[in-house]
C-alpha cells in the first residue's frame, strides 16, 4: 500500500574518527578536507568529526602538573580557530564543496583576549553557512586548565532539511538538564562528540574511568530516553600525538597507551547500534537514518510530550551570552552591537567574544 500522509527525512550519516595533525591547525584542516570528501563519496549527507579535532584535544591537562603545561597552552592558542578567519572560511568551504552538513569540534580563541579559549562545535549546512555555534557549558575536570566556560546561546537543535540537529560536547551528554533542553526544543538527530582518550587514573588502577563504556552508556541513554538518532564521534589517538605529548617520557607514554580509548557509533531511537562501533583506531562509521522510525517508539515514552508532568517539573534556560563587558551608547545612535549585527552574516559577529 502506498504511504498516505506526511513524509519525513531520510539521509546518510557519517562519523569520522580521526586523529588531528597534532597542534597544527592548517594541516589538520587539510586532513579534514580529505576525510570529508571520502565520507561524501560514500553518500553521506551529514559528516561529523570529534571534540576539538582542530587542532587537538588537550590531553596534556591530564598527564602533567599545571606548571609544566605552558608550552602546550601557547601552542594550542597559536593554532586555535578565530571566528571569523581565513581558516574558518576554509572549513565552511569544505562543507560547501562536498554539499554536506558538517559538524566539527574546534578549540576557538577569543578575538579580544590573548589567552581565552573555548571548547566549541561548529555546524555548517550544505552551502557552507554556519547554522549553529556551541561552546561547552562546563569544562570537565582538568580541562579547566585550558578552556573557559561557554554559555547556552547555541544550546538548541537546528531545523534542517534532514531533521532537527542538536549537539552536545563530551561530558554535556552526562548532564540530564542539557540533554532534556535539547529534546524539549524538538531535537531529532543528536550529535555527541568526544576526545581520543581521557586519562583519569594510572593504567592498572582499580575503578579507572572507562571512556569506551562511558560513551556507550551515555549514547544509548539519550537515544532511548529521547527516541532520537545519535551520531557519536570521537577523535583518535595516533602515534604522532603520543610522541609529541610524552616528549620522550616513558611514564607518560604508558599512560596514554594504556588508557581506555574512545569510540564512535551511530544509534537508533531504541539505543540500538545501527553500525559496528569503532574503537580507538581511525575510520568512518556510516548509517542510513529514517527520522520517522522514532514515531512509534514515542507511543511508549515521550518525555517532551505526554510522558511528563509539566505542572510538577519546570526547566528554565538562560540563553543570554557571556560577555566580559556590556557597552551602552547614551547618544541617539543605535547600540554598537546592534549596528554591527545587522552588517555581519549571522553566526560570525563577535563583540565580547560570542556570536
Residue pairs with C-beta under 8 A, 6 or more apart in sequence:
8 163
8 290
8 291
8 292
9 161
9 162
9 163
9 289
9 290
9 291
10 288
10 289
10 290
10 291
11 45
11 46
11 162
11 163
11 288
11 289
12 42
12 43
12 44
12 45
12 46
12 286
12 287
12 288
12 289
13 44
13 45
13 46
13 48
13 189
13 229
13 231
13 266
13 286
13 287
13 288
13 289
14 39
14 42
14 44
14 46
14 47
14 48
14 284
14 285
14 286
15 48
15 231
15 232
15 233
15 264
15 265
15 266
15 278
15 284
15 285
15 286
16 35
16 36
16 39
16 47
16 48
16 49
16 50
16 233
16 284
17 50
17 233
17 234
17 235
17 236
17 262
17 263
17 264
17 278
17 281
17 282
17 283
17 284
17 285
18 31
18 32
18 35
18 49
18 50
18 53
18 235
18 236
18 282
19 196
19 235
19 236
19 237
19 238
19 240
19 241
19 282
20 28
20 31
20 53
20 54
20 55
20 56
20 235
20 241
21 27
21 28
21 30
21 31
21 55
21 240
22 55
22 56
22 240
22 241
22 244
22 245
23 55
23 56
23 72
23 75
23 76
23 79
23 244
24 55
24 79
25 54
25 55
25 79
25 80
25 81
25 87
26 87
28 53
28 54
28 55
28 56
29 54
29 87
29 90
29 91
29 94
32 49
32 53
32 54
32 91
32 94
32 104
33 90
33 94
35 47
35 49
35 284
36 47
36 94
36 95
36 98
36 100
36 102
37 97
37 98
38 284
39 47
39 98
39 100
39 284
39 286
40 47
40 98
40 99
40 100
42 284
42 286
43 286
44 100
44 286
45 100
45 101
45 162
46 100
46 101
46 102
46 103
46 162
46 165
46 189
46 231
47 98
47 100
47 101
47 102
47 103
48 102
48 103
48 104
48 191
48 193
48 231
48 233
49 103
49 104
49 105
49 193
49 233
49 235
50 57
50 105
50 193
50 194
50 195
50 196
50 233
50 234
50 235
50 262
50 264
51 57
51 105
51 119
51 121
51 169
51 170
51 193
51 194
51 195
51 234
51 235
52 58
52 105
52 106
52 107
52 119
52 195
52 235
53 104
53 105
53 106
53 235
54 81
54 91
54 104
54 105
54 106
54 107
55 76
55 79
55 80
55 81
55 107
56 76
56 107
56 241
57 195
57 196
57 235
58 72
58 76
58 107
58 143
58 145
58 146
58 147
59 195
59 196
59 197
59 199
59 237
59 241
59 245
59 256
60 69
60 72
60 245
61 69
61 142
61 143
61 145
61 146
62 141
62 142
62 198
62 199
62 200
63 199
63 245
63 252
63 255
63 256
64 72
64 252
66 145
69 145
73 145
73 146
76 107
76 117
76 146
77 109
77 114
77 115
77 117
79 107
80 106
80 107
80 108
80 109
80 117
81 87
81 88
81 91
81 106
81 107
81 108
81 109
81 120
82 88
82 108
82 109
82 111
83 108
83 122
83 133
83 348
83 350
83 355
84 348
84 350
88 348
91 102
91 104
91 122
91 124
92 124
92 128
92 129
92 130
93 128
94 102
94 128
95 101
95 102
95 124
95 125
95 126
95 127
95 128
96 124
96 126
96 127
96 128
97 128
99 126
100 126
101 123
101 124
101 125
101 126
101 160
101 162
101 165
102 122
102 123
102 124
103 121
103 122
103 123
103 124
103 165
103 167
103 191
103 193
104 121
104 122
105 119
105 120
105 121
105 169
105 193
105 235
106 120
106 121
106 122
107 117
107 118
107 119
107 120
107 146
107 147
108 117
108 118
108 119
108 120
108 135
109 116
109 117
110 116
110 117
110 118
110 353
111 350
111 353
112 324
112 352
112 353
113 324
113 353
116 148
116 353
117 146
117 147
117 148
118 135
118 136
118 147
118 148
118 150
119 135
119 136
119 139
119 143
119 147
119 150
119 169
119 170
120 133
120 134
120 135
120 136
120 150
121 132
121 133
121 134
121 136
121 167
121 169
121 191
121 193
122 130
122 132
122 133
123 130
123 131
123 132
123 133
123 134
123 158
123 165
123 167
123 191
124 130
124 131
125 131
125 160
129 345
129 347
130 345
130 346
130 347
130 348
131 158
131 160
131 347
132 154
132 156
132 158
132 165
132 167
132 347
133 153
133 154
133 347
133 355
134 150
134 154
134 155
134 167
134 169
135 149
135 150
135 151
135 153
135 154
135 354
136 147
136 149
136 150
136 169
136 170
136 171
136 172
137 149
137 150
137 151
137 152
137 155
137 172
137 175
137 178
138 149
138 171
138 172
138 175
139 146
139 147
139 148
139 149
140 170
140 171
141 200
149 322
150 322
151 319
151 320
151 321
151 322
151 354
152 181
152 317
152 318
152 319
152 320
153 319
153 320
153 321
153 354
153 355
154 355
155 178
155 181
155 182
155 317
155 319
156 166
156 182
156 185
156 319
157 164
157 165
157 166
157 182
157 185
157 186
157 187
157 188
157 189
158 164
158 165
158 166
159 186
162 189
162 291
163 188
163 189
163 229
163 289
163 291
164 186
164 187
164 188
164 189
165 187
165 188
165 189
165 190
165 191
166 182
166 185
166 187
166 189
166 190
166 191
167 190
167 191
167 192
167 193
168 175
168 178
168 179
168 182
168 190
168 191
168 192
168 193
169 192
169 193
170 192
170 193
170 194
170 195
172 178
172 179
173 179
173 192
173 218
173 219
173 222
174 218
177 315
179 222
179 225
179 226
180 303
180 304
180 315
181 315
181 317
182 190
182 226
183 225
183 226
183 228
183 303
183 304
184 304
184 315
186 304
187 226
187 228
188 228
188 229
188 291
188 294
189 228
189 229
189 231
189 289
189 291
190 222
190 223
190 226
190 228
190 229
190 230
190 231
191 230
191 231
191 233
192 215
192 218
192 219
192 222
192 230
192 231
192 232
192 233
193 232
193 233
193 234
194 211
194 215
194 232
194 233
194 234
194 235
194 262
194 263
195 211
195 234
195 235
195 262
196 234
196 235
196 236
196 237
196 241
196 261
196 262
197 211
197 237
197 256
197 259
197 260
197 261
197 262
198 209
198 211
198 259
198 260
198 262
199 255
199 256
199 259
200 208
200 209
200 259
201 207
201 208
201 209
202 208
202 255
202 258
203 254
203 255
203 258
203 259
204 258
208 259
208 260
209 260
210 260
211 259
211 260
211 261
211 262
211 263
212 260
212 261
212 262
212 263
212 279
213 260
215 232
215 234
215 262
215 263
215 265
216 263
216 265
216 277
219 230
219 232
219 265
219 267
219 271
220 267
220 271
221 271
222 228
222 230
223 229
223 230
223 267
223 268
223 269
223 270
223 271
223 272
224 269
224 270
224 271
225 301
225 303
226 269
226 303
226 304
227 269
227 270
227 294
227 297
227 298
227 301
227 302
228 269
228 294
229 266
229 267
229 268
229 269
229 274
229 289
229 291
229 294
230 266
230 267
231 266
232 263
232 264
232 265
232 266
232 267
233 264
233 285
234 262
234 263
234 264
235 262
236 262
236 280
236 281
236 282
237 256
237 261
237 262
237 280
238 282
242 253
242 256
242 257
243 253
245 252
245 256
246 252
246 253
246 256
261 279
261 280
262 279
262 280
263 277
263 278
263 279
263 280
264 277
264 278
264 283
264 285
265 273
265 275
265 277
265 278
265 285
266 273
266 274
266 275
266 285
266 286
266 287
266 289
267 273
267 274
268 274
268 293
269 293
269 294
269 297
270 297
274 287
274 288
274 289
275 285
275 286
275 287
276 285
277 285
278 284
278 285
298 305
301 307
302 308
321 352
321 354
322 353
322 354
323 351
323 352
323 353
323 354
324 352
324 353
325 352
326 352
327 335
327 336
327 337
328 335
329 335
329 336
333 339
336 351
337 351
340 349
340 351
341 349
346 355
347 355
348 355
349 355
